[in-house]
Amino acid sequence: MRSLARRLTVTLLLGGLAAWCVTLLNLLCLVGWGAFLWANHAEGGYRQTKRLAVQATLMAVVLAAACLWPGKTCDRLLDQPVRLGAAAYTLAELCDATTLPPRTKVELPVTVTWTFAPEDAEKSVAFAGAELSLRHFVAAIESQTSLRHRFVHCGNGWTLLRGGDCCFGLSLRDPELVEFGRGDRTLYEPHP
């Protein structure tokens, strides 16, 4: 029984370490845990296999709980306020207002990168009000245009508990333009 408690403790510690650390360390923990399981399995027997099943299940529960944990950075950013100067904008106006200084017409909590074709520049987007959350701002754009959002970040700031750190901001893009092999089309450029 004492050996089982020790193994469960080691499994919980490895799972907790994987949940708190960045991606590279997560991979190292997974490899270390796999080596630990392999060594235990080599000791043999049906009882060992049962213990390994308990360890694997416990590790999966810890990792799933960390992945599903609320409060991811992207979710917190989507709840931040957005202030608009008008109830409706064209895509070109939104792009220019959020890209070029001075940014007085639209106040956003993140940097926005826009990718759409010049022929879509005059598509109009109507918003529910002058003050709304970034989530509602994005939802209005996605429901009225072909643009889709994603937060852009590198793997260095990514953790299981907090997700990506969104250090490169929000990307609103037309999936047709960013598909592999579709880079030959002209994109809209902001006008000063």
PyMOL commands that place a pseudoatom at each C-alpha (Angstrom):
pseudoatom trace, name=CA, resn=MET, resi=1, chain=A, elem=C, hetatm=0, pos=[0.000, 0.000, 0.000]
pseudoatom trace, name=CA, resn=ARG, resi=2, chain=A, elem=C, hetatm=0, pos=[2.875, 2.331, 0.835]
pseudoatom trace, name=CA, resn=SER, resi=3, chain=A, elem=C, hetatm=0, pos=[4.394, 1.730, -2.605]
pseudoatom trace, name=CA, resn=LEU, resi=4, chain=A, elem=C, hetatm=0, pos=[1.088, 2.577, -4.294]
pseudoatom trace, name=CA, resn=ALA, resi=5, chain=A, elem=C, hetatm=0, pos=[0.827, 5.817, -2.309]
pseudoatom trace, name=CA, resn=ARG, resi=6, chain=A, elem=C, hetatm=0, pos=[4.385, 6.731, -3.325]
pseudoatom trace, name=CA, resn=ARG, resi=7, chain=A, elem=C, hetatm=0, pos=[3.643, 6.060, -6.987]
pseudoatom trace, name=CA, resn=LEU, resi=8, chain=A, elem=C, hetatm=0, pos=[0.409, 8.054, -6.869]
pseudoatom trace, name=CA, resn=THR, resi=9, chain=A, elem=C, hetatm=0, pos=[2.275, 10.934, -5.252]
pseudoatom trace, name=CA, resn=VAL, resi=10, chain=A, elem=C, hetatm=0, pos=[4.942, 10.848, -7.959]
pseudoatom trace, name=CA, resn=THR, resi=11, chain=A, elem=C, hetatm=0, pos=[2.219, 10.750, -10.623]
pseudoatom trace, name=CA, resn=LEU, resi=12, chain=A, elem=C, hetatm=0, pos=[0.403, 13.715, -9.077]
pseudoatom trace, name=CA, resn=LEU, resi=13, chain=A, elem=C, hetatm=0, pos=[3.636, 15.700, -8.834]
pseudoatom trace, name=CA, resn=LEU, resi=14, chain=A, elem=C, hetatm=0, pos=[4.528, 14.975, -12.454]
pseudoatom trace, name=CA, resn=GLY, resi=15, chain=A, elem=C, hetatm=0, pos=[0.996, 15.863, -13.564]
pseudoatom trace, name=CA, resn=GLY, resi=16, chain=A, elem=C, hetatm=0, pos=[1.060, 19.091, -11.569]
pseudoatom trace, name=CA, resn=LEU, resi=17, chain=A, elem=C, hetatm=0, pos=[4.474, 19.972, -12.982]
pseudoatom trace, name=CA, resn=ALA, resi=18, chain=A, elem=C, hetatm=0, pos=[3.202, 19.361, -16.515]
pseudoatom trace, name=CA, resn=ALA, resi=19, chain=A, elem=C, hetatm=0, pos=[0.179, 21.582, -15.841]
pseudoatom trace, name=CA, resn=TRP, resi=20, chain=A, elem=C, hetatm=0, pos=[2.248, 24.536, -14.609]
pseudoatom trace, name=CA, resn=CYS, resi=21, chain=A, elem=C, hetatm=0, pos=[5.208, 24.473, -16.949]
pseudoatom trace, name=CA, resn=VAL, resi=22, chain=A, elem=C, hetatm=0, pos=[5.692, 25.588, -20.530]
pseudoatom trace, name=CA, resn=THR, resi=23, chain=A, elem=C, hetatm=0, pos=[5.398, 23.254, -23.498]
pseudoatom trace, name=CA, resn=LEU, resi=24, chain=A, elem=C, hetatm=0, pos=[8.996, 22.030, -23.677]
pseudoatom trace, name=CA, resn=LEU, resi=25, chain=A, elem=C, hetatm=0, pos=[9.012, 21.104, -20.012]
pseudoatom trace, name=CA, resn=ASN, resi=26, chain=A, elem=C, hetatm=0, pos=[5.618, 19.421, -20.481]
pseudoatom trace, name=CA, resn=LEU, resi=27, chain=A, elem=C, hetatm=0, pos=[7.181, 17.204, -23.128]
pseudoatom trace, name=CA, resn=LEU, resi=28, chain=A, elem=C, hetatm=0, pos=[10.119, 16.367, -20.862]
pseudoatom trace, name=CA, resn=CYS, resi=29, chain=A, elem=C, hetatm=0, pos=[7.708, 15.467, -18.033]
pseudoatom trace, name=CA, resn=LEU, resi=30, chain=A, elem=C, hetatm=0, pos=[5.747, 13.229, -20.371]
pseudoatom trace, name=CA, resn=VAL, resi=31, chain=A, elem=C, hetatm=0, pos=[8.931, 11.464, -21.488]
pseudoatom trace, name=CA, resn=GLY, resi=32, chain=A, elem=C, hetatm=0, pos=[10.049, 11.103, -17.866]
pseudoatom trace, name=CA, resn=TRP, resi=33, chain=A, elem=C, hetatm=0, pos=[6.668, 9.727, -16.854]
pseudoatom trace, name=CA, resn=GLY, resi=34, chain=A, elem=C, hetatm=0, pos=[6.779, 7.261, -19.770]
pseudoatom trace, name=CA, resn=ALA, resi=35, chain=A, elem=C, hetatm=0, pos=[10.229, 6.066, -18.645]
pseudoatom trace, name=CA, resn=PHE, resi=36, chain=A, elem=C, hetatm=0, pos=[8.890, 5.721, -15.094]
pseudoatom trace, name=CA, resn=LEU, resi=37, chain=A, elem=C, hetatm=0, pos=[5.983, 3.599, -16.351]
pseudoatom trace, name=CA, resn=TRP, resi=38, chain=A, elem=C, hetatm=0, pos=[8.283, 1.495, -18.523]
pseudoatom trace, name=CA, resn=ALA, resi=39, chain=A, elem=C, hetatm=0, pos=[10.577, 0.797, -15.551]
pseudoatom trace, name=CA, resn=ASN, resi=40, chain=A, elem=C, hetatm=0, pos=[7.606, -0.210, -13.392]
pseudoatom trace, name=CA, resn=HIS, resi=41, chain=A, elem=C, hetatm=0, pos=[6.234, -2.440, -16.128]
pseudoatom trace, name=CA, resn=ALA, resi=42, chain=A, elem=C, hetatm=0, pos=[9.614, -4.140, -16.522]
pseudoatom trace, name=CA, resn=GLU, resi=43, chain=A, elem=C, hetatm=0, pos=[9.372, -5.213, -12.860]
pseudoatom trace, name=CA, resn=GLY, resi=44, chain=A, elem=C, hetatm=0, pos=[6.482, -7.344, -14.104]
pseudoatom trace, name=CA, resn=GLY, resi=45, chain=A, elem=C, hetatm=0, pos=[3.207, -8.846, -13.170]
pseudoatom trace, name=CA, resn=TYR, resi=46, chain=A, elem=C, hetatm=0, pos=[-0.523, -8.245, -13.226]
pseudoatom trace, name=CA, resn=ARG, resi=47, chain=A, elem=C, hetatm=0, pos=[-0.418, -6.105, -10.066]
pseudoatom trace, name=CA, resn=GLN, resi=48, chain=A, elem=C, hetatm=0, pos=[2.063, -3.763, -11.717]
pseudoatom trace, name=CA, resn=THR, resi=49, chain=A, elem=C, hetatm=0, pos=[-0.212, -3.429, -14.743]
pseudoatom trace, name=CA, resn=LYS, resi=50, chain=A, elem=C, hetatm=0, pos=[-3.107, -2.445, -12.474]
pseudoatom trace, name=CA, resn=ARG, resi=51, chain=A, elem=C, hetatm=0, pos=[-0.922, 0.151, -10.787]
pseudoatom trace, name=CA, resn=LEU, resi=52, chain=A, elem=C, hetatm=0, pos=[0.147, 1.502, -14.153]
pseudoatom trace, name=CA, resn=ALA, resi=53, chain=A, elem=C, hetatm=0, pos=[-3.496, 1.798, -15.183]
pseudoatom trace, name=CA, resn=VAL, resi=54, chain=A, elem=C, hetatm=0, pos=[-4.246, 3.778, -12.008]
pseudoatom trace, name=CA, resn=GLN, resi=55, chain=A, elem=C, hetatm=0, pos=[-1.246, 6.042, -12.642]
pseudoatom trace, name=CA, resn=ALA, resi=56, chain=A, elem=C, hetatm=0, pos=[-2.201, 6.611, -16.278]
pseudoatom trace, name=CA, resn=THR, resi=57, chain=A, elem=C, hetatm=0, pos=[-5.806, 7.394, -15.332]
pseudoatom trace, name=CA, resn=LEU, resi=58, chain=A, elem=C, hetatm=0, pos=[-4.737, 9.784, -12.586]
pseudoatom trace, name=CA, resn=MET, resi=59, chain=A, elem=C, hetatm=0, pos=[-2.282, 11.540, -14.921]
pseudoatom trace, name=CA, resn=ALA, resi=60, chain=A, elem=C, hetatm=0, pos=[-4.982, 11.875, -17.584]
pseudoatom trace, name=CA, resn=VAL, resi=61, chain=A, elem=C, hetatm=0, pos=[-7.399, 13.374, -15.042]
pseudoatom trace, name=CA, resn=VAL, resi=62, chain=A, elem=C, hetatm=0, pos=[-4.795, 15.921, -13.858]
pseudoatom trace, name=CA, resn=LEU, resi=63, chain=A, elem=C, hetatm=0, pos=[-3.937, 16.964, -17.421]
pseudoatom trace, name=CA, resn=ALA, resi=64, chain=A, elem=C, hetatm=0, pos=[-7.598, 17.131, -18.511]
pseudoatom trace, name=CA, resn=ALA, resi=65, chain=A, elem=C, hetatm=0, pos=[-8.474, 19.259, -15.475]
pseudoatom trace, name=CA, resn=ALA, resi=66, chain=A, elem=C, hetatm=0, pos=[-5.596, 21.625, -16.268]
pseudoatom trace, name=CA, resn=CYS, resi=67, chain=A, elem=C, hetatm=0, pos=[-6.656, 21.953, -19.911]
pseudoatom trace, name=CA, resn=LEU, resi=68, chain=A, elem=C, hetatm=0, pos=[-10.293, 22.609, -18.981]
pseudoatom trace, name=CA, resn=TRP, resi=69, chain=A, elem=C, hetatm=0, pos=[-9.450, 24.964, -16.103]
pseudoatom trace, name=CA, resn=PRO, resi=70, chain=A, elem=C, hetatm=0, pos=[-11.277, 28.311, -16.509]
pseudoatom trace, name=CA, resn=GLY, resi=71, chain=A, elem=C, hetatm=0, pos=[-9.498, 31.627, -16.805]
pseudoatom trace, name=CA, resn=LYS, resi=72, chain=A, elem=C, hetatm=0, pos=[-7.477, 31.170, -19.968]
pseudoatom trace, name=CA, resn=THR, resi=73, chain=A, elem=C, hetatm=0, pos=[-5.772, 34.354, -21.155]
pseudoatom trace, name=CA, resn=CYS, resi=74, chain=A, elem=C, hetatm=0, pos=[-7.787, 34.456, -24.399]
pseudoatom trace, name=CA, resn=ASP, resi=75, chain=A, elem=C, hetatm=0, pos=[-11.079, 34.221, -22.488]
pseudoatom trace, name=CA, resn=ARG, resi=76, chain=A, elem=C, hetatm=0, pos=[-10.038, 37.052, -20.166]
pseudoatom trace, name=CA, resn=LEU, resi=77, chain=A, elem=C, hetatm=0, pos=[-9.101, 39.216, -23.157]
pseudoatom trace, name=CA, resn=LEU, resi=78, chain=A, elem=C, hetatm=0, pos=[-12.447, 38.532, -24.839]
pseudoatom trace, name=CA, resn=ASP, resi=79, chain=A, elem=C, hetatm=0, pos=[-14.189, 39.962, -21.758]
pseudoatom trace, name=CA, resn=GLN, resi=80, chain=A, elem=C, hetatm=0, pos=[-12.250, 43.274, -21.948]
pseudoatom trace, name=CA, resn=PRO, resi=81, chain=A, elem=C, hetatm=0, pos=[-14.178, 46.411, -23.035]
pseudoatom trace, name=CA, resn=VAL, resi=82, chain=A, elem=C, hetatm=0, pos=[-14.098, 47.905, -26.538]
pseudoatom trace, name=CA, resn=ARG, resi=83, chain=A, elem=C, hetatm=0, pos=[-15.082, 51.524, -27.171]
pseudoatom trace, name=CA, resn=LEU, resi=84, chain=A, elem=C, hetatm=0, pos=[-16.326, 52.537, -30.598]
pseudoatom trace, name=CA, resn=GLY, resi=85, chain=A, elem=C, hetatm=0, pos=[-16.892, 56.008, -31.999]
pseudoatom trace, name=CA, resn=ALA, resi=86, chain=A, elem=C, hetatm=0, pos=[-19.802, 54.913, -34.226]
pseudoatom trace, name=CA, resn=ALA, resi=87, chain=A, elem=C, hetatm=0, pos=[-22.415, 52.175, -34.425]
pseudoatom trace, name=CA, resn=ALA, resi=88, chain=A, elem=C, hetatm=0, pos=[-21.215, 50.904, -37.812]
pseudoatom trace, name=CA, resn=TYR, resi=89, chain=A, elem=C, hetatm=0, pos=[-17.901, 50.757, -39.649]
pseudoatom trace, name=CA, resn=THR, resi=90, chain=A, elem=C, hetatm=0, pos=[-16.650, 49.348, -42.916]
pseudoatom trace, name=CA, resn=LEU, resi=91, chain=A, elem=C, hetatm=0, pos=[-13.807, 46.850, -42.715]
pseudoatom trace, name=CA, resn=ALA, resi=92, chain=A, elem=C, hetatm=0, pos=[-11.469, 49.486, -44.188]
pseudoatom trace, name=CA, resn=GLU, resi=93, chain=A, elem=C, hetatm=0, pos=[-12.470, 51.995, -41.483]
pseudoatom trace, name=CA, resn=LEU, resi=94, chain=A, elem=C, hetatm=0, pos=[-11.964, 49.411, -38.744]
pseudoatom trace, name=CA, resn=CYS, resi=95, chain=A, elem=C, hetatm=0, pos=[-8.585, 48.428, -40.143]
pseudoatom trace, name=CA, resn=ASP, resi=96, chain=A, elem=C, hetatm=0, pos=[-7.445, 52.024, -40.494]
pseudoatom trace, name=CA, resn=ALA, resi=97, chain=A, elem=C, hetatm=0, pos=[-8.796, 53.023, -37.062]
pseudoatom trace, name=CA, resn=THR, resi=98, chain=A, elem=C, hetatm=0, pos=[-7.023, 50.175, -35.260]
pseudoatom trace, name=CA, resn=THR, resi=99, chain=A, elem=C, hetatm=0, pos=[-3.801, 50.131, -37.280]
pseudoatom trace, name=CA, resn=LEU, resi=100, chain=A, elem=C, hetatm=0, pos=[-2.865, 53.744, -37.978]
pseudoatom trace, name=CA, resn=PRO, resi=101, chain=A, elem=C, hetatm=0, pos=[-2.142, 56.408, -35.350]
pseudoatom trace, name=CA, resn=PRO, resi=102, chain=A, elem=C, hetatm=0, pos=[-3.907, 58.172, -33.777]
pseudoatom trace, name=CA, resn=ARG, resi=103, chain=A, elem=C, hetatm=0, pos=[-6.197, 55.375, -32.641]
pseudoatom trace, name=CA, resn=THR, resi=104, chain=A, elem=C, hetatm=0, pos=[-9.011, 57.560, -31.346]
pseudoatom trace, name=CA, resn=LYS, resi=105, chain=A, elem=C, hetatm=0, pos=[-12.042, 56.101, -33.143]
pseudoatom trace, name=CA, resn=VAL, resi=106, chain=A, elem=C, hetatm=0, pos=[-11.770, 52.567, -31.773]
pseudoatom trace, name=CA, resn=GLU, resi=107, chain=A, elem=C, hetatm=0, pos=[-10.214, 51.561, -28.438]
pseudoatom trace, name=CA, resn=LEU, resi=108, chain=A, elem=C, hetatm=0, pos=[-9.267, 47.887, -28.266]
pseudoatom trace, name=CA, resn=PRO, resi=109, chain=A, elem=C, hetatm=0, pos=[-7.503, 45.999, -25.445]
pseudoatom trace, name=CA, resn=VAL, resi=110, chain=A, elem=C, hetatm=0, pos=[-5.200, 44.197, -27.938]
pseudoatom trace, name=CA, resn=THR, resi=111, chain=A, elem=C, hetatm=0, pos=[-3.364, 44.835, -31.167]
pseudoatom trace, name=CA, resn=VAL, resi=112, chain=A, elem=C, hetatm=0, pos=[-5.384, 43.685, -34.189]
pseudoatom trace, name=CA, resn=THR, resi=113, chain=A, elem=C, hetatm=0, pos=[-3.999, 42.347, -37.459]
pseudoatom trace, name=CA, resn=TRP, resi=114, chain=A, elem=C, hetatm=0, pos=[-6.427, 42.444, -40.389]
pseudoatom trace, name=CA, resn=THR, resi=115, chain=A, elem=C, hetatm=0, pos=[-6.257, 40.213, -43.484]
pseudoatom trace, name=CA, resn=PHE, resi=116, chain=A, elem=C, hetatm=0, pos=[-8.928, 40.699, -46.135]
pseudoatom trace, name=CA, resn=ALA, resi=117, chain=A, elem=C, hetatm=0, pos=[-9.172, 41.352, -49.850]
pseudoatom trace, name=CA, resn=PRO, resi=118, chain=A, elem=C, hetatm=0, pos=[-9.509, 44.940, -51.155]
pseudoatom trace, name=CA, resn=GLU, resi=119, chain=A, elem=C, hetatm=0, pos=[-12.940, 44.121, -52.592]
pseudoatom trace, name=CA, resn=ASP, resi=120, chain=A, elem=C, hetatm=0, pos=[-14.171, 43.369, -49.043]
pseudoatom trace, name=CA, resn=ALA, resi=121, chain=A, elem=C, hetatm=0, pos=[-12.995, 46.752, -47.716]
pseudoatom trace, name=CA, resn=GLU, resi=122, chain=A, elem=C, hetatm=0, pos=[-16.425, 48.364, -48.098]
pseudoatom trace, name=CA, resn=LYS, resi=123, chain=A, elem=C, hetatm=0, pos=[-18.370, 45.647, -46.250]
pseudoatom trace, name=CA, resn=SER, resi=124, chain=A, elem=C, hetatm=0, pos=[-20.175, 47.286, -43.366]
pseudoatom trace, name=CA, resn=VAL, resi=125, chain=A, elem=C, hetatm=0, pos=[-20.301, 45.911, -39.815]
pseudoatom trace, name=CA, resn=ALA, resi=126, chain=A, elem=C, hetatm=0, pos=[-22.994, 47.126, -37.405]
pseudoatom trace, name=CA, resn=PHE, resi=127, chain=A, elem=C, hetatm=0, pos=[-22.391, 46.885, -33.651]
pseudoatom trace, name=CA, resn=ALA, resi=128, chain=A, elem=C, hetatm=0, pos=[-24.885, 46.702, -30.762]
pseudoatom trace, name=CA, resn=GLY, resi=129, chain=A, elem=C, hetatm=0, pos=[-23.535, 49.838, -29.111]
pseudoatom trace, name=CA, resn=ALA, resi=130, chain=A, elem=C, hetatm=0, pos=[-20.587, 52.148, -28.574]
pseudoatom trace, name=CA, resn=GLU, resi=131, chain=A, elem=C, hetatm=0, pos=[-19.300, 50.103, -25.618]
pseudoatom trace, name=CA, resn=LEU, resi=132, chain=A, elem=C, hetatm=0, pos=[-19.188, 46.332, -25.771]
pseudoatom trace, name=CA, resn=SER, resi=133, chain=A, elem=C, hetatm=0, pos=[-16.850, 43.471, -24.944]
pseudoatom trace, name=CA, resn=LEU, resi=134, chain=A, elem=C, hetatm=0, pos=[-14.176, 42.242, -27.307]
pseudoatom trace, name=CA, resn=ARG, resi=135, chain=A, elem=C, hetatm=0, pos=[-16.171, 38.991, -27.513]
pseudoatom trace, name=CA, resn=HIS, resi=136, chain=A, elem=C, hetatm=0, pos=[-19.218, 40.860, -28.897]
pseudoatom trace, name=CA, resn=PHE, resi=137, chain=A, elem=C, hetatm=0, pos=[-16.997, 42.968, -31.179]
pseudoatom trace, name=CA, resn=VAL, resi=138, chain=A, elem=C, hetatm=0, pos=[-15.480, 39.803, -32.698]
pseudoatom trace, name=CA, resn=ALA, resi=139, chain=A, elem=C, hetatm=0, pos=[-18.879, 38.059, -32.880]
pseudoatom trace, name=CA, resn=ALA, resi=140, chain=A, elem=C, hetatm=0, pos=[-20.371, 40.993, -34.813]
pseudoatom trace, name=CA, resn=ILE, resi=141, chain=A, elem=C, hetatm=0, pos=[-17.502, 40.976, -37.305]
pseudoatom trace, name=CA, resn=GLU, resi=142, chain=A, elem=C, hetatm=0, pos=[-17.626, 37.194, -37.761]
pseudoatom trace, name=CA, resn=SER, resi=143, chain=A, elem=C, hetatm=0, pos=[-21.396, 37.133, -38.215]
pseudoatom trace, name=CA, resn=GLN, resi=144, chain=A, elem=C, hetatm=0, pos=[-21.437, 39.922, -40.832]
pseudoatom trace, name=CA, resn=THR, resi=145, chain=A, elem=C, hetatm=0, pos=[-18.238, 39.190, -42.790]
pseudoatom trace, name=CA, resn=SER, resi=146, chain=A, elem=C, hetatm=0, pos=[-16.118, 36.238, -43.835]
pseudoatom trace, name=CA, resn=LEU, resi=147, chain=A, elem=C, hetatm=0, pos=[-13.394, 37.151, -41.314]
pseudoatom trace, name=CA, resn=ARG, resi=148, chain=A, elem=C, hetatm=0, pos=[-12.546, 34.732, -38.502]
pseudoatom trace, name=CA, resn=HIS, resi=149, chain=A, elem=C, hetatm=0, pos=[-10.565, 35.455, -35.355]
pseudoatom trace, name=CA, resn=ARG, resi=150, chain=A, elem=C, hetatm=0, pos=[-7.703, 33.793, -33.555]
pseudoatom trace, name=CA, resn=PHE, resi=151, chain=A, elem=C, hetatm=0, pos=[-5.279, 35.001, -30.938]
pseudoatom trace, name=CA, resn=VAL, resi=152, chain=A, elem=C, hetatm=0, pos=[-1.679, 34.853, -32.037]
pseudoatom trace, name=CA, resn=HIS, resi=153, chain=A, elem=C, hetatm=0, pos=[1.080, 33.813, -29.653]
pseudoatom trace, name=CA, resn=CYS, resi=154, chain=A, elem=C, hetatm=0, pos=[4.266, 31.828, -29.544]
pseudoatom trace, name=CA, resn=GLY, resi=155, chain=A, elem=C, hetatm=0, pos=[4.783, 28.666, -27.535]
pseudoatom trace, name=CA, resn=ASN, resi=156, chain=A, elem=C, hetatm=0, pos=[7.115, 30.298, -25.005]
pseudoatom trace, name=CA, resn=GLY, resi=157, chain=A, elem=C, hetatm=0, pos=[4.289, 31.802, -22.963]
pseudoatom trace, name=CA, resn=TRP, resi=158, chain=A, elem=C, hetatm=0, pos=[1.837, 28.908, -23.331]
pseudoatom trace, name=CA, resn=THR, resi=159, chain=A, elem=C, hetatm=0, pos=[0.791, 26.821, -20.314]
pseudoatom trace, name=CA, resn=LEU, resi=160, chain=A, elem=C, hetatm=0, pos=[-1.914, 24.236, -19.758]
pseudoatom trace, name=CA, resn=LEU, resi=161, chain=A, elem=C, hetatm=0, pos=[-3.599, 26.288, -17.045]
pseudoatom trace, name=CA, resn=ARG, resi=162, chain=A, elem=C, hetatm=0, pos=[-3.483, 29.682, -18.754]
pseudoatom trace, name=CA, resn=GLY, resi=163, chain=A, elem=C, hetatm=0, pos=[-3.313, 28.769, -22.446]
pseudoatom trace, name=CA, resn=GLY, resi=164, chain=A, elem=C, hetatm=0, pos=[-1.536, 31.090, -24.857]
pseudoatom trace, name=CA, resn=ASP, resi=165, chain=A, elem=C, hetatm=0, pos=[-0.343, 34.478, -23.673]
pseudoatom trace, name=CA, resn=CYS, resi=166, chain=A, elem=C, hetatm=0, pos=[-1.749, 36.293, -26.756]
pseudoatom trace, name=CA, resn=CYS, resi=167, chain=A, elem=C, hetatm=0, pos=[1.440, 38.360, -26.967]
pseudoatom trace, name=CA, resn=PHE, resi=168, chain=A, elem=C, hetatm=0, pos=[1.002, 39.050, -30.701]
pseudoatom trace, name=CA, resn=GLY, resi=169, chain=A, elem=C, hetatm=0, pos=[-2.610, 40.181, -30.368]
pseudoatom trace, name=CA, resn=LEU, resi=170, chain=A, elem=C, hetatm=0, pos=[-5.759, 39.328, -32.263]
pseudoatom trace, name=CA, resn=SER, resi=171, chain=A, elem=C, hetatm=0, pos=[-5.837, 38.287, -35.904]
pseudoatom trace, name=CA, resn=LEU, resi=172, chain=A, elem=C, hetatm=0, pos=[-9.028, 38.854, -37.894]
pseudoatom trace, name=CA, resn=ARG, resi=173, chain=A, elem=C, hetatm=0, pos=[-8.558, 37.169, -41.249]
pseudoatom trace, name=CA, resn=ASP, resi=174, chain=A, elem=C, hetatm=0, pos=[-10.369, 35.732, -44.205]
pseudoatom trace, name=CA, resn=PRO, resi=175, chain=A, elem=C, hetatm=0, pos=[-9.668, 31.966, -44.199]
pseudoatom trace, name=CA, resn=GLU, resi=176, chain=A, elem=C, hetatm=0, pos=[-9.760, 31.956, -48.003]
pseudoatom trace, name=CA, resn=LEU, resi=177, chain=A, elem=C, hetatm=0, pos=[-6.773, 34.303, -48.106]
pseudoatom trace, name=CA, resn=VAL, resi=178, chain=A, elem=C, hetatm=0, pos=[-4.575, 32.504, -45.615]
pseudoatom trace, name=CA, resn=GLU, resi=179, chain=A, elem=C, hetatm=0, pos=[-5.053, 28.924, -46.818]
pseudoatom trace, name=CA, resn=PHE, resi=180, chain=A, elem=C, hetatm=0, pos=[-1.950, 27.205, -48.081]
pseudoatom trace, name=CA, resn=GLY, resi=181, chain=A, elem=C, hetatm=0, pos=[-1.321, 28.068, -51.703]
pseudoatom trace, name=CA, resn=ARG, resi=182, chain=A, elem=C, hetatm=0, pos=[-3.618, 31.108, -51.751]
pseudoatom trace, name=CA, resn=GLY, resi=183, chain=A, elem=C, hetatm=0, pos=[-0.962, 33.758, -51.076]
pseudoatom trace, name=CA, resn=ASP, resi=184, chain=A, elem=C, hetatm=0, pos=[-1.112, 35.121, -54.623]
pseudoatom trace, name=CA, resn=ARG, resi=185, chain=A, elem=C, hetatm=0, pos=[-4.107, 37.399, -53.910]
pseudoatom trace, name=CA, resn=THR, resi=186, chain=A, elem=C, hetatm=0, pos=[-3.722, 41.081, -53.098]
pseudoatom trace, name=CA, resn=LEU, resi=187, chain=A, elem=C, hetatm=0, pos=[-4.536, 42.149, -49.519]
pseudoatom trace, name=CA, resn=TYR, resi=188, chain=A, elem=C, hetatm=0, pos=[-6.057, 45.375, -48.255]
pseudoatom trace, name=CA, resn=GLU, resi=189, chain=A, elem=C, hetatm=0, pos=[-3.451, 47.917, -47.068]
pseudoatom trace, name=CA, resn=PRO, resi=190, chain=A, elem=C, hetatm=0, pos=[-4.338, 50.626, -44.502]
pseudoatom trace, name=CA, resn=HIS, resi=191, chain=A, elem=C, hetatm=0, pos=[-4.339, 54.200, -45.852]
pseudoatom trace, name=CA, resn=PRO, resi=192, chain=A, elem=C, hetatm=0, pos=[-2.893, 57.046, -43.743]
for i in range(1, 192): cmd.bond("trace and resi %d" % i, "trace and resi %d" % (i + 1))
show_as sticks, trace
zoom trace
